[in-house]
Amino acid sequence: MEKDQNKSNGQAGSNGQEKQNLTTRQGHPVTDNQNIRTVGNRGPATLENYHFIEKISHFDRERIPERVVHARGAGAHGVFEAYGKVGDEPIAKYTRAKLFQEKGKQTPVFVRFSTVGHGGHSPETLRDPRGFAVKFYTEDGNWDLVGNNLKIFFIRDAMKFPDLIHSQKPDPVTNIQSGERIFDFIANTPESTHMATFLFSPWGIPANYRQMQGSGVNTYKWVNAEGEAVLVKYHWEPLQGIRNLTQAEAQEIQGKNFNHATQDLFEAIKEGNFPEWELCVQIMSDDEHPELDFDPLDDTKLWPVEQFPFLPVGKMTLNQNPVDYFNEVEQAAFGTGVLVDGLEFSDDKMLQGRTFSYSDTQRYRVGANYLQLPINAPKNQVVTNQRGGQMSFHSDFGKGQNPHINYEPSTLGNIVEAPKAGKEYTPRYEANLVRQKIDRTNDFKQAGDTYRNFQDWEKDDLITNLVNTLATADKRIQDKMIEHFTLADEDYGRRVAEGLAQTRKSQEDKGPIGAISPQEGVDQAKEVSHPAKPY
């Protein structure tokens, strides 16, 4: 019997090797590892996504205690000042969120910038998206706007997040980041073509944290006092301009200072050169928008600015450095589910997956009571019935609260539900519960638009970086990527194909993404190093 249970669950592959069927840790066969289960193919997701929750929960716990993603970071305190309008209109027309309502209203903030895939002390010159997370300490509690410098992402379904990050992390055998592994995932995930176009261009290496954009990436909703909702995207635009680096420039800087972005931010604030960003939103009516050639909830897509212009709503200024890096920056904990009244989730499947994952990660990494830490605690009064847990150091008692009563409702206690601030937002859903992709994938059009919008020097650096990384990849991966780039733009695909045909890079010269010659670095260390006598 035992022998039969241990038989392979595989099927014959085209190369003669037996392929293994994917299963869960419970041994259940996984028949769909691409899509979470949703109400209709646009979402929302449902909580009984057992395979996804098991997969993402394990992923959240893969490192102790460093963040699995966004480990390398810098941060600062500041203030957000509202304009009281969205563009030229009163903001109350679209949202009842209190922090936006009055012109000049100031809300304290803490911001953490980061790289995404690399470890806590990795160079800040590496090619990688940059995290841009803002915690607003509003009068209604905290709002976390958690995003990146780039306005799109690699994937549109949260089921694929562990796979994406695994491909970008070091090889589990060699512990070296591998461009081949990264492109193996991207080549088999066509929606990633747009993000790869940004990542391998100079936009993949911002010059510093002060001079880069930020974005909420996902689609959210605003809700007004009447319970009416619109779709919104958030964008931070740096008032000190945008600056990026080529791969060659970044490598030269790395040899001189691998903390350059953290140092730049700290020294600028110390000298009184406070960085500022304007917060802008794009607004769209809350429906499927069949007139568009993409789904507005797809986070691999940009909303066209001509149709949905950037509307300013306020300005953020960073004016105070941390006093203690660990307490303030390292223990800062953000989550996409941390919203205040007037702000809502959209049905974006990626956003809903992030919302579970982020706070789950913080509870694991920092502890069940991470929200009691000063950097994470809201500034307004906290009154809960939550007690105990690791590292609990105070109870969330309200004024005159009966300490014997840690439940609600109660005749003996005096903690009651808060009054509603406006009409409830009640979207209606009617669709089958399915595992499906969205209808309008359109994976390549915007990648081509982005390529054509690049300046010539940005295109040149993009092609160089793609060729240097793809040159050591399996020929099948190269061919898939050339096909995808060609579908985006004929010139784009042709230049990558020609570059690969002309490259003399050895298959052994594998290394991190974009690296010009990783093997040369290994050899140079042998050749130019100096012998020393033992002591």
C-alpha positions as CSV (number, residue, x, y, z in Angstrom):
1,M,0.0,0.0,0.0
2,E,2.8,2.4,1.0
3,K,4.5,1.7,-2.3
4,D,1.4,2.6,-4.3
5,Q,0.9,5.9,-2.3
6,N,4.4,7.0,-3.2
7,K,4.0,6.5,-6.9
8,S,4.7,9.5,-9.2
9,N,1.7,11.7,-9.9
10,G,3.3,12.7,-13.2
11,Q,2.6,12.6,-16.9
12,A,5.0,12.1,-19.8
13,G,6.6,15.3,-21.1
14,S,7.7,16.2,-24.6
15,N,11.4,15.7,-23.8
16,G,10.9,12.2,-22.4
17,Q,11.1,13.3,-18.8
18,E,8.2,12.7,-16.6
19,K,6.4,15.9,-15.6
20,Q,5.1,16.2,-12.0
21,N,1.6,17.5,-11.3
22,L,1.5,20.5,-8.9
23,T,-0.2,19.8,-5.6
24,T,-0.9,21.7,-2.4
25,R,0.9,20.9,0.9
26,Q,-2.1,18.7,1.7
27,G,-1.4,16.7,-1.5
28,H,-4.4,18.1,-3.4
29,P,-3.9,18.4,-7.1
30,V,-3.8,22.0,-8.3
31,T,-5.7,22.3,-11.5
32,D,-5.5,26.1,-11.8
33,N,-2.4,27.9,-10.5
34,Q,-3.0,31.0,-12.5
35,N,-6.3,32.5,-11.2
36,I,-7.9,33.0,-7.8
37,R,-11.6,32.2,-7.5
38,T,-13.7,35.3,-8.1
39,V,-17.3,36.4,-8.6
40,G,-17.1,36.8,-12.4
41,N,-13.7,37.1,-14.0
42,R,-13.2,40.7,-12.8
43,G,-13.7,40.0,-9.1
44,P,-14.2,40.4,-6.3
45,A,-12.3,37.5,-4.7
46,T,-13.8,35.2,-2.0
47,L,-12.3,34.3,1.3
48,E,-12.6,30.5,0.6
49,N,-9.7,30.6,-1.9
50,Y,-8.0,27.8,0.1
51,H,-5.2,27.2,-2.4
52,F,-4.3,30.9,-2.7
53,I,-4.5,31.5,1.1
54,E,-2.3,28.5,1.8
55,K,0.2,29.6,-0.9
56,I,0.4,33.2,0.0
57,S,0.5,32.5,3.8
58,H,3.5,30.3,3.3
59,F,5.1,32.9,1.1
60,D,4.6,35.6,3.7
61,R,6.6,33.5,6.2
62,E,9.6,32.6,4.1
63,R,12.1,34.9,5.8
64,I,12.9,35.5,9.5
65,P,12.8,38.3,10.4
66,E,13.7,40.4,7.3
67,R,10.9,41.4,5.0
68,V,10.5,38.9,2.1
69,V,10.1,41.9,-0.2
70,H,11.1,45.6,0.3
71,A,13.8,44.7,2.8
72,R,16.2,47.5,1.9
73,G,14.6,50.8,2.8
74,A,14.9,54.3,4.1
75,G,12.2,56.5,5.6
76,A,11.3,60.0,6.9
77,H,8.5,61.8,8.6
78,G,6.5,64.7,7.1
79,V,3.2,66.3,6.5
80,F,0.4,66.1,3.9
81,E,-1.4,69.3,3.1
82,A,-4.8,69.1,1.4
83,Y,-5.9,71.4,-1.4
84,G,-9.6,70.9,-0.6
85,K,-10.3,70.3,-4.2
86,V,-9.7,67.6,-6.8
87,G,-8.6,69.6,-9.8
88,D,-11.1,72.5,-9.9
89,E,-14.0,70.7,-8.2
90,P,-14.8,70.4,-4.5
91,I,-13.4,67.1,-3.4
92,A,-16.6,66.3,-1.4
93,K,-18.2,65.5,-4.7
94,Y,-16.2,62.3,-4.9
95,T,-15.1,61.4,-1.4
96,R,-16.0,62.1,2.2
97,A,-12.5,61.2,3.5
98,K,-11.9,63.9,6.1
99,L,-8.2,64.5,5.4
100,F,-8.9,65.9,1.9
101,Q,-11.9,68.2,2.7
102,E,-10.4,71.5,3.9
103,K,-7.8,73.6,2.0
104,G,-4.6,73.7,4.1
105,K,-5.6,70.8,6.4
106,Q,-2.4,69.1,7.5
107,T,-2.1,65.4,8.3
108,P,1.2,63.8,9.7
109,V,2.8,61.2,7.5
110,F,5.6,58.6,7.6
111,V,7.1,57.4,4.3
112,R,9.2,54.3,3.7
113,F,11.1,54.0,0.4
114,S,12.7,50.7,-0.6
115,T,13.9,48.3,-3.2
116,V,11.8,45.3,-3.7
117,G,13.6,42.0,-4.4
118,H,16.9,42.4,-2.7
119,G,18.1,42.0,0.9
120,G,18.5,44.5,3.7
121,H,22.0,45.7,3.0
122,S,22.0,45.3,-0.8
123,P,23.2,48.2,-3.0
124,E,20.6,50.8,-3.9
125,T,21.9,50.9,-7.4
126,L,20.4,47.6,-8.4
127,R,17.8,47.3,-11.1
128,D,14.5,46.8,-9.2
129,P,11.1,48.5,-8.7
130,R,11.2,50.9,-5.7
131,G,8.6,50.8,-2.9
132,F,6.8,54.0,-2.1
133,A,4.6,53.5,1.0
134,V,2.9,56.4,2.9
135,K,1.2,56.2,6.3
136,F,-1.3,59.0,6.9
137,Y,-2.1,59.5,10.6
138,T,-5.6,60.9,10.0
139,E,-8.2,61.9,12.6
140,D,-10.2,58.8,11.6
141,G,-7.2,56.5,12.0
142,N,-4.4,55.4,9.7
143,W,-4.5,55.3,6.0
144,D,-1.7,53.4,4.2
145,L,-1.1,54.1,0.6
146,V,1.2,51.3,-0.4
147,G,2.7,51.3,-3.8
148,N,5.8,51.5,-6.0
149,N,7.7,54.1,-8.1
150,L,6.4,52.5,-11.3
151,K,2.7,52.9,-12.1
152,I,2.1,49.3,-13.2
153,F,3.0,45.8,-12.0
154,F,4.2,42.4,-13.5
155,I,1.0,40.4,-12.8
156,R,-2.7,41.0,-12.5
157,D,-3.7,38.1,-10.3
158,A,-2.5,37.7,-6.7
159,M,-2.1,33.9,-7.2
160,K,1.1,34.6,-9.1
161,F,2.8,36.8,-6.6
162,P,4.9,34.2,-4.8
163,D,6.0,32.8,-8.2
164,L,7.0,36.3,-9.5
165,I,9.1,37.0,-6.4
166,H,10.6,33.6,-6.3
167,S,11.8,34.2,-9.9
168,Q,13.4,37.5,-8.9
169,K,15.0,36.2,-5.7
170,P,18.4,34.4,-5.8
171,D,18.6,30.9,-7.3
172,P,17.8,28.5,-4.4
173,V,20.9,26.4,-5.3
174,T,23.6,29.0,-6.1
175,N,22.1,31.9,-4.1
176,I,22.8,34.2,-7.1
177,Q,20.0,36.3,-8.8
178,S,19.5,34.9,-12.3
179,G,18.3,36.9,-15.2
180,E,17.4,33.6,-16.9
181,R,15.1,32.6,-14.1
182,I,13.4,36.1,-14.2
183,F,12.8,35.9,-17.9
184,D,11.7,32.3,-17.7
185,F,8.8,33.6,-15.6
186,I,8.2,36.8,-17.7
187,A,8.3,34.9,-21.0
188,N,5.5,32.6,-19.7
189,T,3.5,35.5,-18.3
190,P,2.8,37.8,-21.3
191,E,1.1,40.5,-19.2
192,S,4.6,41.2,-17.7
193,T,5.9,42.6,-21.0
194,H,4.8,46.1,-20.1
195,M,6.5,46.1,-16.7
196,A,9.7,44.5,-18.1
197,T,9.8,47.4,-20.6
198,F,9.9,49.9,-17.7
199,L,12.2,47.8,-15.5
200,F,15.0,47.3,-18.0
201,S,14.9,50.9,-19.1
202,P,16.5,53.7,-17.0
203,W,13.2,53.8,-15.1
204,G,14.4,50.6,-13.4
205,I,17.1,52.5,-11.6
206,P,15.9,55.8,-10.1
207,A,18.8,58.1,-9.2
208,N,17.6,58.5,-5.6
209,Y,14.4,58.3,-3.6
210,R,13.7,62.1,-3.7
211,Q,13.5,62.3,-7.4
212,M,11.2,59.4,-8.3
213,Q,7.5,59.1,-8.8
214,G,5.2,57.0,-6.6
215,S,2.0,55.2,-7.4
216,G,-0.7,53.3,-5.6
217,V,-0.5,50.9,-8.7
218,N,-3.8,49.3,-8.0
219,T,-7.3,50.8,-8.6
220,Y,-9.2,52.0,-5.5
221,K,-12.5,53.7,-5.0
222,W,-13.6,57.0,-3.5
223,V,-17.0,57.2,-1.8
224,N,-19.0,60.4,-1.1
225,A,-21.5,61.2,1.6
226,E,-24.3,59.8,-0.6
227,G,-22.7,56.4,-0.8
228,E,-21.7,57.0,-4.5
229,A,-18.4,55.6,-5.7
230,V,-15.8,56.3,-8.4
231,L,-12.7,54.4,-9.4
232,V,-9.4,56.2,-8.6
233,K,-5.7,55.7,-9.1
234,Y,-3.1,57.6,-7.0
235,H,0.1,59.2,-8.2
236,W,2.9,61.0,-6.4
237,E,4.7,63.5,-8.6
238,P,8.1,64.8,-7.2
239,L,8.3,68.6,-7.3
240,Q,12.1,68.3,-7.4
241,G,12.0,66.5,-10.8
242,I,12.6,62.9,-11.9
243,R,16.0,61.5,-12.5
244,N,17.1,58.0,-13.6
245,L,20.3,56.1,-14.2
246,T,21.7,53.9,-17.0
247,Q,23.1,50.5,-16.0
248,A,26.7,51.8,-16.6
249,E,26.2,54.8,-14.5
250,A,24.6,52.8,-11.7
251,Q,27.5,50.3,-11.7
252,E,30.0,53.2,-11.4
253,I,28.1,54.7,-8.5
254,Q,27.9,51.3,-6.8
255,G,31.6,51.1,-6.6
256,K,31.7,54.3,-4.6
257,N,28.6,54.2,-2.4
258,F,26.0,51.4,-2.2
259,N,23.9,53.4,0.3
260,H,23.7,56.5,-1.9
261,A,19.9,56.8,-2.0
262,T,19.5,56.5,1.8
263,Q,22.3,59.0,2.3
264,D,20.9,61.4,-0.2
265,L,17.5,61.4,1.5
266,F,18.9,61.8,5.0
267,E,21.3,64.6,4.1
268,A,18.7,66.5,2.1
269,I,16.3,66.6,5.0
270,K,19.1,67.4,7.5
271,E,20.1,70.4,5.4
272,G,16.6,71.7,5.2
273,N,16.2,70.7,1.5
274,F,12.8,69.1,2.2
275,P,11.6,66.9,-0.7
276,E,8.0,67.4,-1.8
277,W,5.5,65.4,-3.9
278,E,2.1,66.5,-5.3
279,L,-0.6,63.8,-4.9
280,C,-2.7,63.5,-8.0
281,V,-5.6,61.2,-8.8
282,Q,-7.2,59.9,-11.9
283,I,-10.9,59.4,-11.7
284,M,-13.1,57.0,-13.7
285,S,-16.8,56.1,-13.3
286,D,-17.3,52.8,-11.4
287,D,-18.2,50.4,-14.2
288,E,-16.5,48.1,-16.7
289,H,-15.9,50.7,-19.4
290,P,-16.4,48.5,-22.5
291,E,-15.2,51.4,-24.7
292,L,-11.6,50.8,-23.4
293,D,-9.4,48.2,-24.9
294,F,-8.3,47.1,-21.4
295,D,-9.9,46.5,-18.1
296,P,-9.5,49.5,-15.8
297,L,-8.9,47.1,-12.8
298,D,-5.9,45.5,-14.6
299,D,-2.7,46.7,-12.8
300,T,-0.5,46.0,-15.7
301,K,-2.1,48.9,-17.6
302,L,-1.9,52.7,-17.4
303,W,-5.0,54.8,-17.6
304,P,-4.6,57.2,-20.6
305,V,-3.9,60.7,-19.2
306,E,-5.7,62.3,-22.2
307,Q,-9.0,60.6,-21.1
308,F,-8.3,60.6,-17.4
309,P,-6.1,63.5,-16.5
310,F,-4.0,63.8,-13.3
311,L,-6.0,66.0,-10.8
312,P,-4.0,67.4,-7.9
313,V,-5.4,66.9,-4.4
314,G,-2.6,67.9,-2.0
315,K,1.1,68.1,-1.4
316,M,3.4,66.0,0.9
317,T,6.6,67.4,2.4
318,L,9.2,65.2,4.2
319,N,10.8,67.4,6.9
320,Q,12.1,65.1,9.7
321,N,14.6,62.2,9.7
322,P,14.1,59.2,11.9
323,V,15.7,59.3,15.3
324,D,16.1,55.5,15.5
325,Y,16.2,53.6,12.2
326,F,15.0,50.2,13.6
327,N,12.1,51.6,15.6
328,E,10.8,53.9,12.9
329,V,11.9,52.5,9.5
330,E,12.5,48.8,10.1
331,Q,9.4,48.3,12.2
332,A,7.1,50.4,10.1
333,A,4.3,48.2,8.9
334,F,2.0,49.0,6.0
335,G,-1.1,47.3,4.5
336,T,-3.2,48.0,1.5
337,G,-6.3,47.2,3.6
338,V,-5.7,50.2,5.9
339,L,-8.3,52.6,4.6
340,V,-10.4,55.4,6.3
341,D,-14.0,56.3,5.7
342,G,-14.5,57.6,2.2
343,L,-11.8,55.3,0.7
344,E,-12.7,51.9,-0.5
345,F,-11.3,48.8,-2.3
346,S,-12.0,48.2,-5.9
347,D,-12.7,44.7,-7.2
348,D,-9.0,44.5,-8.5
349,K,-8.0,40.9,-7.8
350,M,-4.4,41.8,-7.2
351,L,-5.3,44.5,-4.7
352,Q,-7.5,42.0,-2.8
353,G,-4.7,39.5,-2.6
354,R,-2.3,42.1,-1.4
355,T,-4.7,43.2,1.3
356,F,-4.6,39.8,2.9
357,S,-0.9,39.3,2.4
358,Y,0.5,42.6,3.7
359,S,-1.1,42.7,7.1
360,D,-0.6,38.9,7.5
361,T,3.1,39.5,6.8
362,Q,3.3,42.3,9.5
363,R,1.7,40.0,12.1
364,Y,4.3,37.4,11.3
365,R,7.3,39.6,11.0
366,V,6.7,42.2,13.8
367,G,4.1,40.4,15.9
368,A,0.4,40.3,16.7
369,N,0.6,43.7,18.4
370,Y,2.6,45.5,15.7
371,L,0.0,48.3,15.8
372,Q,0.9,49.2,19.3
373,L,4.4,50.3,18.2
374,P,4.6,54.1,18.1
375,I,5.5,54.2,14.4
376,N,2.4,52.2,13.5
377,A,-0.1,53.4,16.0
378,P,-2.7,55.9,14.9
379,K,-2.7,59.3,16.5
380,N,-6.4,59.2,17.4
381,Q,-7.9,57.3,20.4
382,V,-7.8,53.5,19.9
383,V,-10.6,51.6,21.7
384,T,-10.7,47.8,21.0
385,N,-11.6,44.6,22.7
386,Q,-8.4,42.9,21.5
387,R,-6.3,41.6,24.3
388,G,-3.1,39.6,24.8
389,G,-0.8,38.3,22.1
390,Q,3.0,38.3,21.9
391,M,4.6,41.6,23.1
392,S,1.4,43.3,24.1
393,F,2.4,46.2,26.4
394,H,-0.9,48.0,26.9
395,S,-4.6,47.6,26.5
396,D,-6.7,49.7,24.2
397,F,-9.0,51.0,26.9
398,G,-11.3,53.9,26.2
399,K,-12.1,56.6,28.8
400,G,-14.1,54.9,31.6
401,Q,-14.1,51.6,29.9
402,N,-15.1,48.6,32.1
403,P,-11.9,46.5,32.1
404,H,-14.0,43.3,32.9
405,I,-15.8,43.6,29.6
406,N,-13.8,42.6,26.5
407,Y,-16.7,41.9,24.2
408,E,-19.6,43.7,22.4
409,P,-22.6,44.1,22.6
410,S,-22.8,44.4,26.4
411,T,-25.2,45.8,29.0
412,L,-22.3,46.0,31.5
413,G,-19.8,47.7,29.2
414,N,-19.8,51.2,27.6
415,I,-18.1,50.6,24.2
416,V,-20.6,50.9,21.3
417,E,-20.5,51.0,17.6
418,A,-19.6,54.4,16.0
419,P,-22.3,56.3,14.0
420,K,-22.0,56.1,10.2
421,A,-20.4,59.1,8.5
422,G,-22.5,58.8,5.4
423,K,-24.7,56.4,3.3
424,E,-23.3,52.9,3.1
425,Y,-21.6,52.1,-0.2
426,T,-23.4,48.9,-1.4
427,P,-22.2,47.6,-4.8
428,R,-24.2,44.8,-6.3
429,Y,-22.7,41.6,-7.7
430,E,-24.3,39.0,-9.9
431,A,-22.0,36.5,-11.6
432,N,-20.8,32.9,-11.3
433,L,-18.0,32.1,-8.9
434,V,-15.2,31.2,-11.4
435,R,-11.4,30.9,-11.9
436,Q,-10.9,32.9,-15.1
437,K,-8.7,35.6,-16.6
438,I,-10.2,39.0,-17.2
439,D,-11.7,39.3,-20.7
440,R,-9.6,42.2,-22.0
441,T,-6.0,41.2,-21.4
442,N,-4.4,43.2,-24.3
443,D,-0.9,42.3,-23.0
444,F,1.3,44.0,-25.5
445,K,-0.3,47.3,-26.8
446,Q,0.7,49.5,-23.8
447,A,4.2,48.0,-23.8
448,G,4.6,49.2,-27.3
449,D,3.2,52.6,-26.4
450,T,5.7,52.9,-23.6
451,Y,8.6,51.8,-25.8
452,R,7.6,54.4,-28.4
453,N,7.3,57.1,-25.8
454,F,10.9,56.6,-24.5
455,Q,13.6,59.0,-25.6
456,D,16.3,57.5,-27.8
457,W,18.8,57.2,-25.0
458,E,16.2,55.4,-22.9
459,K,15.5,53.0,-25.8
460,D,19.2,52.3,-26.2
461,D,19.7,51.5,-22.5
462,L,16.6,49.3,-22.5
463,I,17.9,47.2,-25.5
464,T,21.4,46.9,-24.0
465,N,20.0,45.7,-20.7
466,L,17.6,43.3,-22.2
467,V,20.3,41.8,-24.5
468,N,22.9,41.5,-21.7
469,T,20.4,39.7,-19.5
470,L,18.7,37.5,-22.2
471,A,22.0,36.6,-23.9
472,T,22.7,33.9,-21.3
473,A,19.1,32.6,-21.2
474,D,17.8,29.4,-22.8
475,K,17.1,29.9,-26.5
476,R,13.4,29.1,-26.0
477,I,13.1,31.9,-23.5
478,Q,14.9,34.3,-25.9
479,D,12.5,33.4,-28.7
480,K,9.4,33.9,-26.5
481,M,10.6,37.3,-25.4
482,I,11.5,38.4,-28.9
483,E,8.0,37.4,-30.0
484,H,6.4,39.4,-27.1
485,F,8.5,42.5,-27.8
486,T,7.7,42.3,-31.5
487,L,4.0,42.1,-30.7
488,A,4.4,45.2,-28.6
489,D,6.4,47.1,-31.3
490,E,8.1,45.7,-34.4
491,D,11.2,47.9,-33.9
492,Y,11.4,46.8,-30.3
493,G,11.5,43.1,-31.2
494,R,13.9,43.6,-34.1
495,R,16.4,45.5,-32.0
496,V,16.4,42.8,-29.2
497,A,16.7,40.0,-31.8
498,E,19.6,41.8,-33.6
499,G,21.4,42.5,-30.3
500,L,21.1,38.8,-29.3
501,A,22.4,37.7,-32.7
502,Q,25.4,39.9,-32.4
503,T,26.3,39.3,-28.7
504,R,29.3,37.3,-27.9
505,K,28.3,36.8,-24.3
506,S,29.1,33.3,-23.0
507,Q,26.3,31.1,-21.6
508,E,28.4,30.9,-18.5
509,D,28.3,34.7,-18.0
510,K,25.0,34.5,-16.1
511,G,24.2,36.9,-13.3
512,P,21.9,39.6,-12.0
513,I,19.5,41.4,-14.3
514,G,21.0,44.0,-16.5
515,A,24.6,43.3,-15.3
516,I,27.0,44.1,-18.1
517,S,29.6,41.4,-17.4
518,P,29.2,39.4,-14.2
519,Q,31.8,36.8,-15.1
520,E,34.3,39.5,-15.7
521,G,33.9,40.6,-12.1
522,V,34.6,37.1,-10.8
523,D,37.7,36.8,-13.0
524,Q,38.9,40.3,-12.2
525,A,38.8,39.5,-8.5
526,K,41.2,36.6,-9.1
527,E,43.5,38.5,-11.4
528,V,44.0,41.9,-9.7
529,S,43.9,40.6,-6.1
530,H,47.1,40.7,-4.0
531,P,48.6,37.8,-2.1
532,A,49.0,38.1,1.6
533,K,51.0,36.3,4.3
534,P,49.1,34.5,7.1
535,Y,49.4,36.0,10.5
